[in-house]
Amino acid sequence: MMRVYIIMILQLIIWSAFTLVEWLSKHDQLLYKVIMFFVFFYLAFVLCNRVTQSTAKTLFITSLSLTIYTSIHYTLALLTH
Protein backbone atom coordinates (compact mmCIF):
# COMPACT_ATOMS: atom_id res chain seq x y z
CA MET A 1 0.00 0.00 0.00
CA MET A 2 2.86 2.37 0.76
CA ARG A 3 4.32 1.74 -2.69
CA VAL A 4 1.08 2.88 -4.31
CA TYR A 5 1.12 6.05 -2.21
CA ILE A 6 4.72 6.82 -3.23
CA ILE A 7 3.92 6.13 -6.89
CA MET A 8 0.89 8.42 -6.74
CA ILE A 9 3.00 11.25 -5.30
CA LEU A 10 5.71 10.76 -7.93
CA GLN A 11 3.17 10.67 -10.71
CA LEU A 12 1.51 13.85 -9.45
CA ILE A 13 4.95 15.45 -9.62
CA ILE A 14 5.28 14.20 -13.21
CA TRP A 15 1.88 15.68 -14.12
CA SER A 16 2.88 18.95 -12.49
CA ALA A 17 6.05 18.99 -14.56
CA PHE A 18 3.94 18.37 -17.66
CA THR A 19 1.76 21.35 -16.80
CA LEU A 20 4.83 23.53 -16.32
CA VAL A 21 6.35 22.45 -19.64
CA GLU A 22 3.01 22.92 -21.38
CA TRP A 23 2.76 26.43 -19.94
CA LEU A 24 6.29 27.23 -21.11
CA SER A 25 5.45 26.01 -24.62
CA LYS A 26 2.10 27.77 -24.96
CA HIS A 27 2.88 28.87 -28.53
CA ASP A 28 3.58 25.35 -29.78
CA GLN A 29 1.22 23.54 -32.11
CA LEU A 30 -1.34 21.12 -30.72
CA LEU A 31 0.44 18.13 -32.27
CA TYR A 32 3.60 18.85 -30.27
CA LYS A 33 1.59 19.19 -27.06
CA VAL A 34 -0.08 15.83 -27.70
CA ILE A 35 3.29 14.20 -28.34
CA MET A 36 4.62 15.79 -25.15
CA PHE A 37 1.63 14.41 -23.21
CA PHE A 38 2.36 10.90 -24.42
CA VAL A 39 6.03 11.26 -23.44
CA PHE A 40 5.03 12.24 -19.90
CA PHE A 41 2.38 9.50 -19.79
CA TYR A 42 4.99 6.96 -20.86
CA LEU A 43 7.37 8.23 -18.17
CA ALA A 44 4.68 7.90 -15.49
CA PHE A 45 3.70 4.46 -16.81
CA VAL A 46 7.27 3.11 -16.84
CA LEU A 47 7.94 4.45 -13.33
CA CYS A 48 4.85 2.74 -11.98
CA ASN A 49 5.47 -0.49 -13.86
CA ARG A 50 9.00 -0.68 -12.45
CA VAL A 51 7.62 -0.68 -8.94
CA THR A 52 4.43 -2.72 -9.29
CA GLN A 53 5.54 -5.24 -11.95
CA SER A 54 1.90 -5.49 -13.04
CA THR A 55 0.56 -3.91 -16.20
CA ALA A 56 -3.05 -3.88 -14.98
CA LYS A 57 -2.13 -2.16 -11.69
CA THR A 58 0.13 0.23 -13.56
CA LEU A 59 -2.61 1.27 -15.96
CA PHE A 60 -5.10 1.72 -13.12
CA ILE A 61 -2.74 3.75 -10.91
CA THR A 62 -1.54 5.94 -13.79
CA SER A 63 -5.09 6.61 -14.95
CA LEU A 64 -6.17 7.37 -11.39
CA SER A 65 -3.31 9.80 -10.78
CA LEU A 66 -4.03 11.54 -14.09
CA THR A 67 -7.72 11.82 -13.23
CA ILE A 68 -6.99 13.20 -9.78
CA TYR A 69 -4.47 15.70 -11.11
CA THR A 70 -6.76 16.84 -13.92
CA SER A 71 -9.69 17.36 -11.56
CA ILE A 72 -7.54 19.35 -9.12
CA HIS A 73 -5.99 21.36 -11.97
CA TYR A 74 -9.32 22.36 -13.52
CA THR A 75 -10.99 22.99 -10.17
CA LEU A 76 -8.23 25.43 -9.23
CA ALA A 77 -8.41 27.00 -12.69
CA LEU A 78 -12.13 27.60 -12.25
CA LEU A 79 -11.64 29.09 -8.80
CA THR A 80 -8.95 31.53 -9.94
CA HIS A 81 -10.88 32.84 -12.95
Distance bins in CASP14 RR format, pairs under 12 A and 6 or more apart:
PFRMAT RR
TARGET T0000
AUTHOR 0000-0000-0000
RMODE 2
METHOD distances of the structure
MODEL  1
1 7 0 0 0 0 0 1 0 0 0 0 0
1 8 0 0 0 0 0 1 0 0 0 0 0
1 52 0 0 0 0 0 1 0 0 0 0 0
1 61 0 0 0 0 0 1 0 0 0 0 0
2 8 0 0 0 0 0 1 0 0 0 0 0
2 9 0 0 0 0 0 1 0 0 0 0 0
2 51 0 0 0 0 0 1 0 0 0 0 0
3 9 0 0 0 0 0 1 0 0 0 0 0
3 10 0 0 0 0 0 1 0 0 0 0 0
3 47 0 0 0 0 0 1 0 0 0 0 0
3 48 0 0 0 0 1 0 0 0 0 0 0
3 50 0 0 0 0 0 1 0 0 0 0 0
3 51 1 0 1 0 0 0 0 0 0 0 0
3 52 1 0 0 1 0 0 0 0 0 0 0
3 53 0 0 0 0 0 1 0 0 0 0 0
3 54 0 0 0 0 0 1 0 0 0 0 0
3 57 0 0 0 0 1 0 0 0 0 0 0
3 58 0 0 0 0 0 1 0 0 0 0 0
3 61 0 0 0 0 1 0 0 0 0 0 0
4 10 0 0 0 0 0 1 0 0 0 0 0
4 11 0 0 0 0 0 1 0 0 0 0 0
4 48 0 0 0 0 1 0 0 0 0 0 0
4 51 0 0 0 0 1 0 0 0 0 0 0
4 52 1 0 0 1 0 0 0 0 0 0 0
4 54 0 0 0 0 0 1 0 0 0 0 0
4 57 0 0 0 0 1 0 0 0 0 0 0
4 58 0 0 0 0 0 1 0 0 0 0 0
4 60 0 0 0 0 1 0 0 0 0 0 0
4 61 1 0 0 1 0 0 0 0 0 0 0
4 62 0 0 0 0 0 1 0 0 0 0 0
4 64 0 0 0 0 1 0 0 0 0 0 0
4 65 0 0 0 0 1 0 0 0 0 0 0
5 11 0 0 0 0 0 1 0 0 0 0 0
5 12 0 0 0 0 0 1 0 0 0 0 0
5 51 0 0 0 0 0 1 0 0 0 0 0
5 61 0 0 0 0 0 1 0 0 0 0 0
5 64 0 0 0 0 0 1 0 0 0 0 0
5 65 0 0 0 0 0 1 0 0 0 0 0
6 12 0 0 0 0 0 1 0 0 0 0 0
6 13 0 0 0 0 0 1 0 0 0 0 0
6 47 0 0 0 0 0 1 0 0 0 0 0
6 48 0 0 0 0 0 1 0 0 0 0 0
6 50 0 0 0 0 0 1 0 0 0 0 0
6 51 1 0 0 1 0 0 0 0 0 0 0
6 52 0 0 0 0 0 1 0 0 0 0 0
6 61 0 0 0 0 0 1 0 0 0 0 0
6 65 0 0 0 0 0 1 0 0 0 0 0
7 13 0 0 0 0 0 1 0 0 0 0 0
7 14 0 0 0 0 0 1 0 0 0 0 0
7 44 0 0 0 0 1 0 0 0 0 0 0
7 45 0 0 0 0 0 1 0 0 0 0 0
7 46 0 0 0 0 0 1 0 0 0 0 0
7 47 1 0 0 1 0 0 0 0 0 0 0
7 48 1 0 1 0 0 0 0 0 0 0 0
7 49 0 0 0 0 1 0 0 0 0 0 0
7 50 0 0 0 0 1 0 0 0 0 0 0
7 51 1 0 1 0 0 0 0 0 0 0 0
7 52 1 0 0 1 0 0 0 0 0 0 0
7 54 0 0 0 0 0 1 0 0 0 0 0
7 57 0 0 0 0 1 0 0 0 0 0 0
7 58 0 0 0 0 1 0 0 0 0 0 0
7 60 0 0 0 0 0 1 0 0 0 0 0
7 61 1 0 1 0 0 0 0 0 0 0 0
7 62 0 0 0 0 1 0 0 0 0 0 0
7 64 0 0 0 0 0 1 0 0 0 0 0
7 65 1 0 0 1 0 0 0 0 0 0 0
8 14 0 0 0 0 0 1 0 0 0 0 0
8 15 0 0 0 0 0 1 0 0 0 0 0
8 44 0 0 0 0 0 1 0 0 0 0 0
8 47 0 0 0 0 0 1 0 0 0 0 0
8 48 0 0 0 0 1 0 0 0 0 0 0
8 51 0 0 0 0 0 1 0 0 0 0 0
8 52 0 0 0 0 0 1 0 0 0 0 0
8 60 0 0 0 0 0 1 0 0 0 0 0
8 61 1 0 0 1 0 0 0 0 0 0 0
8 62 0 0 0 0 1 0 0 0 0 0 0
8 63 0 0 0 0 0 1 0 0 0 0 0
8 64 1 0 0 1 0 0 0 0 0 0 0
8 65 1 0 1 0 0 0 0 0 0 0 0
8 66 0 0 0 0 0 1 0 0 0 0 0
8 67 0 0 0 0 0 1 0 0 0 0 0
8 68 1 0 0 1 0 0 0 0 0 0 0
8 69 0 0 0 0 1 0 0 0 0 0 0
9 15 0 0 0 0 0 1 0 0 0 0 0
9 16 0 0 0 0 0 1 0 0 0 0 0
9 44 0 0 0 0 0 1 0 0 0 0 0
9 47 0 0 0 0 0 1 0 0 0 0 0
9 48 0 0 0 0 0 1 0 0 0 0 0
9 51 0 0 0 0 0 1 0 0 0 0 0
9 61 0 0 0 0 0 1 0 0 0 0 0
9 65 0 0 0 0 1 0 0 0 0 0 0
9 68 0 0 0 0 0 1 0 0 0 0 0
9 69 0 0 0 0 0 1 0 0 0 0 0
10 16 0 0 0 0 0 1 0 0 0 0 0
10 17 0 0 0 0 0 1 0 0 0 0 0
10 43 0 0 0 0 0 1 0 0 0 0 0
10 44 0 0 0 0 1 0 0 0 0 0 0
10 45 0 0 0 0 0 1 0 0 0 0 0
10 46 0 0 0 0 0 1 0 0 0 0 0
10 47 1 0 0 1 0 0 0 0 0 0 0
10 48 0 0 0 0 1 0 0 0 0 0 0
10 50 0 0 0 0 0 1 0 0 0 0 0
10 51 0 0 0 0 1 0 0 0 0 0 0
10 61 0 0 0 0 0 1 0 0 0 0 0
10 62 0 0 0 0 0 1 0 0 0 0 0
10 65 0 0 0 0 1 0 0 0 0 0 0
10 69 0 0 0 0 0 1 0 0 0 0 0
11 17 0 0 0 0 0 1 0 0 0 0 0
11 18 0 0 0 0 0 1 0 0 0 0 0
11 40 0 0 0 0 1 0 0 0 0 0 0
11 41 0 0 0 0 1 0 0 0 0 0 0
11 43 0 0 0 0 1 0 0 0 0 0 0
11 44 1 0 1 0 0 0 0 0 0 0 0
11 45 0 0 0 0 1 0 0 0 0 0 0
11 46 0 0 0 0 0 1 0 0 0 0 0
11 47 1 0 0 1 0 0 0 0 0 0 0
11 48 1 0 0 1 0 0 0 0 0 0 0
11 49 0 0 0 0 0 1 0 0 0 0 0
11 51 0 0 0 0 0 1 0 0 0 0 0
11 52 0 0 0 0 0 1 0 0 0 0 0
11 58 0 0 0 0 0 1 0 0 0 0 0
11 60 0 0 0 0 0 1 0 0 0 0 0
11 61 1 0 0 1 0 0 0 0 0 0 0
11 62 1 0 0 1 0 0 0 0 0 0 0
11 63 0 0 0 0 0 1 0 0 0 0 0
11 64 0 0 0 0 1 0 0 0 0 0 0
11 65 1 1 0 0 0 0 0 0 0 0 0
11 66 1 0 0 1 0 0 0 0 0 0 0
11 67 0 0 0 0 0 1 0 0 0 0 0
11 68 0 0 0 0 1 0 0 0 0 0 0
11 69 1 0 0 1 0 0 0 0 0 0 0
12 18 0 0 0 0 0 1 0 0 0 0 0
12 19 0 0 0 0 0 1 0 0 0 0 0
12 40 0 0 0 0 0 1 0 0 0 0 0
12 44 0 0 0 0 1 0 0 0 0 0 0
12 47 0 0 0 0 0 1 0 0 0 0 0
12 48 0 0 0 0 0 1 0 0 0 0 0
12 61 0 0 0 0 0 1 0 0 0 0 0
12 62 0 0 0 0 0 1 0 0 0 0 0
12 64 0 0 0 0 0 1 0 0 0 0 0
12 65 1 0 1 0 0 0 0 0 0 0 0
12 66 0 0 0 0 1 0 0 0 0 0 0
12 67 0 0 0 0 0 1 0 0 0 0 0
12 68 1 0 0 1 0 0 0 0 0 0 0
12 69 1 0 1 0 0 0 0 0 0 0 0
12 70 0 0 0 0 0 1 0 0 0 0 0
12 71 0 0 0 0 0 1 0 0 0 0 0
12 72 0 0 0 0 1 0 0 0 0 0 0
12 73 0 0 0 0 0 1 0 0 0 0 0
13 19 0 0 0 0 0 1 0 0 0 0 0
13 20 0 0 0 0 0 1 0 0 0 0 0
13 40 0 0 0 0 0 1 0 0 0 0 0
13 43 0 0 0 0 0 1 0 0 0 0 0
13 44 0 0 0 0 1 0 0 0 0 0 0
13 47 0 0 0 0 0 1 0 0 0 0 0
13 65 0 0 0 0 1 0 0 0 0 0 0
13 69 0 0 0 0 1 0 0 0 0 0 0
14 20 0 0 0 0 0 1 0 0 0 0 0
14 21 0 0 0 0 0 1 0 0 0 0 0
14 37 0 0 0 0 0 1 0 0 0 0 0
14 39 0 0 0 0 0 1 0 0 0 0 0
14 40 1 0 1 0 0 0 0 0 0 0 0
14 41 0 0 0 0 1 0 0 0 0 0 0
14 42 0 0 0 0 0 1 0 0 0 0 0
14 43 1 0 1 0 0 0 0 0 0 0 0
14 44 1 0 1 0 0 0 0 0 0 0 0
14 45 0 0 0 0 1 0 0 0 0 0 0
14 46 0 0 0 0 0 1 0 0 0 0 0
14 47 1 0 0 1 0 0 0 0 0 0 0
14 48 0 0 0 0 1 0 0 0 0 0 0
14 62 0 0 0 0 1 0 0 0 0 0 0
14 65 0 0 0 0 1 0 0 0 0 0 0
14 66 0 0 0 0 1 0 0 0 0 0 0
14 69 0 0 0 0 1 0 0 0 0 0 0
15 21 0 0 0 0 0 1 0 0 0 0 0
15 22 0 0 0 0 0 1 0 0 0 0 0
15 37 0 0 0 0 1 0 0 0 0 0 0
15 40 1 0 0 1 0 0 0 0 0 0 0
15 41 0 0 0 0 1 0 0 0 0 0 0
15 43 0 0 0 0 0 1 0 0 0 0 0
15 44 1 0 0 1 0 0 0 0 0 0 0
15 47 0 0 0 0 0 1 0 0 0 0 0
15 62 0 0 0 0 1 0 0 0 0 0 0
15 63 0 0 0 0 0 1 0 0 0 0 0
15 64 0 0 0 0 0 1 0 0 0 0 0
15 65 1 0 0 1 0 0 0 0 0 0 0
15 66 1 0 0 1 0 0 0 0 0 0 0
15 67 0 0 0 0 0 1 0 0 0 0 0
15 68 0 0 0 0 1 0 0 0 0 0 0
15 69 1 0 1 0 0 0 0 0 0 0 0
15 70 1 0 0 1 0 0 0 0 0 0 0
15 71 0 0 0 0 0 1 0 0 0 0 0
15 72 0 0 0 0 1 0 0 0 0 0 0
15 73 1 0 0 1 0 0 0 0 0 0 0
16 22 0 0 0 0 0 1 0 0 0 0 0
16 23 0 0 0 0 0 1 0 0 0 0 0
16 40 0 0 0 0 0 1 0 0 0 0 0
16 44 0 0 0 0 0 1 0 0 0 0 0
16 65 0 0 0 0 0 1 0 0 0 0 0
16 66 0 0 0 0 0 1 0 0 0 0 0
16 68 0 0 0 0 0 1 0 0 0 0 0
16 69 1 0 0 1 0 0 0 0 0 0 0
16 70 0 0 0 0 0 1 0 0 0 0 0
16 72 0 0 0 0 1 0 0 0 0 0 0
16 73 0 0 0 0 1 0 0 0 0 0 0
16 76 0 0 0 0 0 1 0 0 0 0 0
17 23 0 0 0 0 0 1 0 0 0 0 0
17 24 0 0 0 0 0 1 0 0 0 0 0
17 36 0 0 0 0 0 1 0 0 0 0 0
17 37 0 0 0 0 0 1 0 0 0 0 0
17 39 0 0 0 0 0 1 0 0 0 0 0
17 40 1 0 0 1 0 0 0 0 0 0 0
17 43 0 0 0 0 1 0 0 0 0 0 0
17 44 0 0 0 0 0 1 0 0 0 0 0
17 69 0 0 0 0 0 1 0 0 0 0 0
18 24 0 0 0 0 0 1 0 0 0 0 0
18 25 0 0 0 0 0 1 0 0 0 0 0
18 33 0 0 0 0 1 0 0 0 0 0 0
18 34 0 0 0 0 0 1 0 0 0 0 0
18 35 0 0 0 0 0 1 0 0 0 0 0
18 36 1 0 0 1 0 0 0 0 0 0 0
18 37 1 0 0 1 0 0 0 0 0 0 0
18 38 0 0 0 0 0 1 0 0 0 0 0
18 39 0 0 0 0 1 0 0 0 0 0 0
18 40 1 0 1 0 0 0 0 0 0 0 0
18 41 0 0 0 0 1 0 0 0 0 0 0
18 42 0 0 0 0 0 1 0 0 0 0 0
18 43 0 0 0 0 1 0 0 0 0 0 0
18 44 0 0 0 0 1 0 0 0 0 0 0
18 65 0 0 0 0 0 1 0 0 0 0 0
18 66 0 0 0 0 1 0 0 0 0 0 0
18 69 0 0 0 0 1 0 0 0 0 0 0
18 70 0 0 0 0 0 1 0 0 0 0 0
18 73 0 0 0 0 0 1 0 0 0 0 0
19 25 0 0 0 0 0 1 0 0 0 0 0
19 26 0 0 0 0 0 1 0 0 0 0 0
19 33 0 0 0 0 0 1 0 0 0 0 0
19 36 0 0 0 0 0 1 0 0 0 0 0
19 37 0 0 0 0 0 1 0 0 0 0 0
19 40 0 0 0 0 1 0 0 0 0 0 0
19 66 0 0 0 0 0 1 0 0 0 0 0
19 69 0 0 0 0 1 0 0 0 0 0 0
19 70 0 0 0 0 1 0 0 0 0 0 0
19 72 0 0 0 0 0 1 0 0 0 0 0
19 73 1 0 0 1 0 0 0 0 0 0 0
19 74 0 0 0 0 0 1 0 0 0 0 0
19 76 0 0 0 0 0 1 0 0 0 0 0
19 77 0 0 0 0 0 1 0 0 0 0 0
20 26 0 0 0 0 0 1 0 0 0 0 0
20 36 0 0 0 0 0 1 0 0 0 0 0
20 40 0 0 0 0 0 1 0 0 0 0 0
20 73 0 0 0 0 0 1 0 0 0 0 0
21 28 0 0 0 0 1 0 0 0 0 0 0
21 32 0 0 0 0 0 1 0 0 0 0 0
21 33 0 0 0 0 1 0 0 0 0 0 0
21 35 0 0 0 0 0 1 0 0 0 0 0
21 36 1 0 0 1 0 0 0 0 0 0 0
21 37 0 0 0 0 1 0 0 0 0 0 0
21 39 0 0 0 0 1 0 0 0 0 0 0
21 40 1 0 0 1 0 0 0 0 0 0 0
21 43 0 0 0 0 0 1 0 0 0 0 0
22 28 0 0 0 0 1 0 0 0 0 0 0
22 30 0 0 0 0 0 1 0 0 0 0 0
22 32 0 0 0 0 0 1 0 0 0 0 0
22 33 1 0 0 1 0 0 0 0 0 0 0
22 34 0 0 0 0 0 1 0 0 0 0 0
22 35 0 0 0 0 0 1 0 0 0 0 0
22 36 1 0 0 1 0 0 0 0 0 0 0
22 37 0 0 0 0 1 0 0 0 0 0 0
22 39 0 0 0 0 0 1 0 0 0 0 0
22 40 0 0 0 0 1 0 0 0 0 0 0
22 73 0 0 0 0 0 1 0 0 0 0 0
23 33 0 0 0 0 0 1 0 0 0 0 0
23 36 0 0 0 0 0 1 0 0 0 0 0
23 73 0 0 0 0 0 1 0 0 0 0 0
23 77 0 0 0 0 0 1 0 0 0 0 0
24 33 0 0 0 0 0 1 0 0 0 0 0
24 36 0 0 0 0 0 1 0 0 0 0 0
25 31 0 0 0 0 0 1 0 0 0 0 0
25 32 1 0 0 1 0 0 0 0 0 0 0
25 33 1 0 0 1 0 0 0 0 0 0 0
25 35 0 0 0 0 0 1 0 0 0 0 0
25 36 1 0 0 1 0 0 0 0 0 0 0
25 37 0 0 0 0 0 1 0 0 0 0 0
26 32 0 0 0 0 0 1 0 0 0 0 0
26 33 0 0 0 0 1 0 0 0 0 0 0
27 33 0 0 0 0 0 1 0 0 0 0 0
28 34 0 0 0 0 0 1 0 0 0 0 0
28 35 0 0 0 0 1 0 0 0 0 0 0
28 36 0 0 0 0 1 0 0 0 0 0 0
28 37 0 0 0 0 0 1 0 0 0 0 0
29 35 0 0 0 0 1 0 0 0 0 0 0
29 36 0 0 0 0 0 1 0 0 0 0 0
30 36 0 0 0 0 0 1 0 0 0 0 0
30 37 0 0 0 0 0 1 0 0 0 0 0
31 37 0 0 0 0 0 1 0 0 0 0 0
31 38 0 0 0 0 0 1 0 0 0 0 0
32 38 0 0 0 0 0 1 0 0 0 0 0
32 39 0 0 0 0 0 1 0 0 0 0 0
33 39 0 0 0 0 0 1 0 0 0 0 0
33 40 0 0 0 0 0 1 0 0 0 0 0
34 40 0 0 0 0 0 1 0 0 0 0 0
34 41 0 0 0 0 0 1 0 0 0 0 0
35 41 0 0 0 0 0 1 0 0 0 0 0
35 42 0 0 0 0 0 1 0 0 0 0 0
36 42 0 0 0 0 0 1 0 0 0 0 0
36 43 0 0 0 0 0 1 0 0 0 0 0
37 43 0 0 0 0 0 1 0 0 0 0 0
37 44 0 0 0 0 0 1 0 0 0 0 0
37 66 0 0 0 0 1 0 0 0 0 0 0
37 70 0 0 0 0 0 1 0 0 0 0 0
38 44 0 0 0 0 0 1 0 0 0 0 0
38 45 0 0 0 0 1 0 0 0 0 0 0
39 45 0 0 0 0 0 1 0 0 0 0 0
39 46 0 0 0 0 0 1 0 0 0 0 0
40 46 0 0 0 0 0 1 0 0 0 0 0
40 47 0 0 0 0 0 1 0 0 0 0 0
40 62 0 0 0 0 0 1 0 0 0 0 0
40 65 0 0 0 0 0 1 0 0 0 0 0
40 66 0 0 0 0 1 0 0 0 0 0 0
40 69 0 0 0 0 0 1 0 0 0 0 0
41 47 0 0 0 0 0 1 0 0 0 0 0
41 48 0 0 0 0 0 1 0 0 0 0 0
41 58 0 0 0 0 0 1 0 0 0 0 0
41 59 0 0 0 0 0 1 0 0 0 0 0
41 62 1 0 0 1 0 0 0 0 0 0 0
41 63 0 0 0 0 1 0 0 0 0 0 0
41 65 0 0 0 0 0 1 0 0 0 0 0
41 66 1 0 0 1 0 0 0 0 0 0 0
41 69 0 0 0 0 0 1 0 0 0 0 0
42 48 0 0 0 0 0 1 0 0 0 0 0
42 49 0 0 0 0 0 1 0 0 0 0 0
42 58 0 0 0 0 0 1 0 0 0 0 0
42 62 0 0 0 0 1 0 0 0 0 0 0
43 49 0 0 0 0 0 1 0 0 0 0 0
43 50 0 0 0 0 0 1 0 0 0 0 0
43 62 0 0 0 0 0 1 0 0 0 0 0
44 50 0 0 0 0 0 1 0 0 0 0 0
44 51 0 0 0 0 0 1 0 0 0 0 0
44 58 0 0 0 0 1 0 0 0 0 0 0
44 59 0 0 0 0 0 1 0 0 0 0 0
44 61 0 0 0 0 1 0 0 0 0 0 0
44 62 1 0 1 0 0 0 0 0 0 0 0
44 63 0 0 0 0 1 0 0 0 0 0 0
44 64 0 0 0 0 0 1 0 0 0 0 0
44 65 1 0 0 1 0 0 0 0 0 0 0
44 66 1 0 0 1 0 0 0 0 0 0 0
44 69 0 0 0 0 0 1 0 0 0 0 0
45 51 0 0 0 0 0 1 0 0 0 0 0
45 52 0 0 0 0 0 1 0 0 0 0 0
45 55 0 0 0 0 1 0 0 0 0 0 0
45 57 0 0 0 0 0 1 0 0 0 0 0
45 58 1 0 0 1 0 0 0 0 0 0 0
45 59 1 0 0 1 0 0 0 0 0 0 0
45 60 0 0 0 0 0 1 0 0 0 0 0
45 61 0 0 0 0 1 0 0 0 0 0 0
45 62 1 0 1 0 0 0 0 0 0 0 0
45 63 0 0 0 0 1 0 0 0 0 0 0
45 65 0 0 0 0 0 1 0 0 0 0 0
45 66 0 0 0 0 0 1 0 0 0 0 0
46 52 0 0 0 0 0 1 0 0 0 0 0
46 55 0 0 0 0 0 1 0 0 0 0 0
46 58 0 0 0 0 1 0 0 0 0 0 0
46 62 0 0 0 0 1 0 0 0 0 0 0
47 58 0 0 0 0 1 0 0 0 0 0 0
47 61 0 0 0 0 0 1 0 0 0 0 0
47 62 0 0 0 0 1 0 0 0 0 0 0
47 65 0 0 0 0 0 1 0 0 0 0 0
48 54 0 0 0 0 1 0 0 0 0 0 0
48 55 0 0 0 0 1 0 0 0 0 0 0
48 56 0 0 0 0 0 1 0 0 0 0 0
48 57 1 0 0 1 0 0 0 0 0 0 0
48 58 1 0 1 0 0 0 0 0 0 0 0
48 59 0 0 0 0 1 0 0 0 0 0 0
48 60 0 0 0 0 1 0 0 0 0 0 0
48 61 1 0 1 0 0 0 0 0 0 0 0
48 62 1 0 1 0 0 0 0 0 0 0 0
48 63 0 0 0 0 0 1 0 0 0 0 0
48 64 0 0 0 0 0 1 0 0 0 0 0
48 65 0 0 0 0 1 0 0 0 0 0 0
48 66 0 0 0 0 0 1 0 0 0 0 0
49 55 1 0 0 1 0 0 0 0 0 0 0
49 56 0 0 0 0 0 1 0 0 0 0 0
49 57 0 0 0 0 1 0 0 0 0 0 0
49 58 1 0 1 0 0 0 0 0 0 0 0
49 59 0 0 0 0 1 0 0 0 0 0 0
49 60 0 0 0 0 0 1 0 0 0 0 0
49 61 0 0 0 0 1 0 0 0 0 0 0
49 62 0 0 0 0 1 0 0 0 0 0 0
50 57 0 0 0 0 0 1 0 0 0 0 0
50 58 0 0 0 0 1 0 0 0 0 0 0
51 57 0 0 0 0 1 0 0 0 0 0 0
51 58 0 0 0 0 1 0 0 0 0 0 0
51 61 0 0 0 0 1 0 0 0 0 0 0
51 62 0 0 0 0 0 1 0 0 0 0 0
52 58 1 0 1 0 0 0 0 0 0 0 0
52 59 0 0 0 0 0 1 0 0 0 0 0
52 60 0 0 0 0 1 0 0 0 0 0 0
52 61 1 0 0 1 0 0 0 0 0 0 0
52 62 0 0 0 0 0 1 0 0 0 0 0
54 60 0 0 0 0 1 0 0 0 0 0 0
54 61 0 0 0 0 1 0 0 0 0 0 0
54 62 0 0 0 0 0 1 0 0 0 0 0
55 61 0 0 0 0 0 1 0 0 0 0 0
55 62 0 0 0 0 0 1 0 0 0 0 0
56 62 0 0 0 0 0 1 0 0 0 0 0
56 63 0 0 0 0 0 1 0 0 0 0 0
57 63 0 0 0 0 0 1 0 0 0 0 0
57 64 0 0 0 0 0 1 0 0 0 0 0
58 64 0 0 0 0 0 1 0 0 0 0 0
58 65 0 0 0 0 0 1 0 0 0 0 0
59 65 0 0 0 0 0 1 0 0 0 0 0
59 66 0 0 0 0 0 1 0 0 0 0 0
60 66 0 0 0 0 0 1 0 0 0 0 0
60 67 0 0 0 0 0 1 0 0 0 0 0
61 67 0 0 0 0 0 1 0 0 0 0 0
61 68 0 0 0 0 0 1 0 0 0 0 0
62 68 0 0 0 0 0 1 0 0 0 0 0
62 69 0 0 0 0 0 1 0 0 0 0 0
63 69 0 0 0 0 0 1 0 0 0 0 0
63 70 0 0 0 0 0 1 0 0 0 0 0
64 70 0 0 0 0 0 1 0 0 0 0 0
64 71 0 0 0 0 0 1 0 0 0 0 0
65 71 0 0 0 0 0 1 0 0 0 0 0
65 72 0 0 0 0 0 1 0 0 0 0 0
66 72 0 0 0 0 0 1 0 0 0 0 0
66 73 0 0 0 0 0 1 0 0 0 0 0
67 73 0 0 0 0 0 1 0 0 0 0 0
67 74 0 0 0 0 0 1 0 0 0 0 0
68 74 0 0 0 0 0 1 0 0 0 0 0
68 75 0 0 0 0 0 1 0 0 0 0 0
69 75 0 0 0 0 0 1 0 0 0 0 0
69 76 0 0 0 0 0 1 0 0 0 0 0
70 76 0 0 0 0 0 1 0 0 0 0 0
70 77 0 0 0 0 0 1 0 0 0 0 0
71 77 0 0 0 0 0 1 0 0 0 0 0
71 78 0 0 0 0 0 1 0 0 0 0 0
72 78 0 0 0 0 0 1 0 0 0 0 0
72 79 0 0 0 0 0 1 0 0 0 0 0
73 79 0 0 0 0 0 1 0 0 0 0 0
73 80 0 0 0 0 0 1 0 0 0 0 0
74 80 0 0 0 0 0 1 0 0 0 0 0
74 81 0 0 0 0 0 1 0 0 0 0 0
75 81 0 0 0 0 0 1 0 0 0 0 0
END
